[in-house]
Amino acid sequence: MTVSYALSVSSARYSAFLRLLRKWKGSVVKAVWAELLVWICLYATISIIIFWIIPTQYRTALNKEAARLDNLLGILDIKFMLGFFVTIVVDRWKTILQNISFIETVALSVSTIIRGTDDNSRLARRSIIRYLVLSQAMVYRDISMRVRRRFPTMKSLMEAGFIFENELHELEQTETGYNKYWVPVNWCNSIVWRMQEQKYIEAPVSTNNVLNNIRDFRTQLENLCKFDWVPIPIAYPQIVFLAVRIHFFFTLFTRQYIPLETDEFLWYRCIPLIPATSFFLYLGWMKVAEALLNPFGEDDDDFEGNWVIDKNIKTGMQIVDDSHGECPILNIDQFSDPKFGPMYPSILVEHPHVYQGSAADVVIPESEKSKMVHVDSKTSVASGESKERQSSIRRRFRRLSSRLNLRRSESQPPHSKGQTIKSPGAESTHSAFSNLQFVTEENEDPRFELRIDMDENSDKKDKKDNKLP
């Protein structure tokens, strides 16, 4: 069963991290400690060999070769490779979790729609639940080792009470050449149809509701079979797992301290603090993917299929039989009194947490308030204001630009004026855009401005319009 630690991190305190580290089952230390210990022993052994066995004259070449190999290891980007692989595995794990079937939806639908307290209706409701859980057990025993150890054969399912001898005989007589997970579900559909014919179901739409819930239950089992049938291509986990281990195999040599001269042997140089920390983190990251790759395995964090089967059979039978049609005596609740407020423990009343909008306490000043007016529905208020503001800004910018151009043209010598650019038809057609001049400002930020010299009449008109008020 998965390891629950939600209570340990119910509050974001400094002690939450320590409470997580205290857990051993399913922890990263439990998954990594054996390989980490072997790696540290190998590192220390190589360090001793380098100091005591390799002569001093060869250590310089060995140091250069280790540095070159360390640079080449940077080409192998295991962070991207491992991160992408873990993302795929976690997404796959979440989808498998969402397809674990619980019986409550089907059982509540069956108990509500198939009415009656006689033996026939009770037996029909109980049989529907039993057949659905039987189909689930047949699927789980083929995809989960824990369920397989519990139910190694179909006779073990008969001994556990999920199927009778005559039903097992009929199941074995069904020759398809493939799996027979659908047979108990087909029996459920037949029972529902029979209940409609016997008037235990009042309306056909209710029959459709029960059949849809049975279909959804079977679809989730089908999805689990698909995930077990088509795993992640085996080449991808092989590459990732091999790349991580090869990388840290070479770090046994590239991260060694190699003394160039005969120095005193220091034992702490045989302890790779930083490389060991890197090995611990990367290998723990990879162990996450290994544990989630098959969530129906036998690891600490794998799903417990046996618990799901036991829970479904007990809960389903309780809903469709023991609790069928039951309801307590109806009473007038206390919430009918408007003066009756919510109840809290006294320690929580002192610190109430009431929702309030983030702008609820903002008070708009009187100077920013305006009169409410009617607006034409065909015109947007925002668009109208933006157009008016935009036209005003454009008009002011044109006036300012014309004044600046006029002053620059008056201050420039005649030879600095721009040249006239004539089009092929300039002799016959007098264009208003015949003279183009580029003006630059020396003392301000470099920018180019295009000025259009109009004809004489239009030029006088512009100068007249652009006079200062």
Secondary structure, 3 states (H helix, E strand, C coil): CCCCCCHHHCCCCHHHHHHHHCCCCCCHHHHHHHHHHHHHHHHHHHHHHHHHCCCHHHHHHHHHHHHHHHHHHCCCCHHHHHHHHHHHHHHHHHHHHHCCCCCHHHHHHHHHHCCCCCHHHHHHHHHHHHHHHHHHHHHHHHHCHHHHHHCCCHHHHHHCCCCCHHHHHHHHHCCCCCCCCHHHHHHHHHHHHHHHHCCCCCCHHHHHHHHHHHHHHHHHHHHHHHHHHCCCCCHHHHHHHHHHHHHHHHHHHHCCCCCCCCCCCCHHHHCCHHHHHHHHHHHHHHHHHHHHHCCCCCCCCCCCHHHHHHHHHHHHHHHHHHCCCCCCCCCCCHHHCCCCCCCCCHHHHCCCCCCCCCCCCCCCCHHHCCCCCCCCCCCCHHHHHHHHHHHHHHHHHHHHHHHHHHHHHHHCCHHHCCCECCCCCCCCCCCCCCEEEEECCCCCCCCCEEEEECCHHHHHHHHHHCCCC
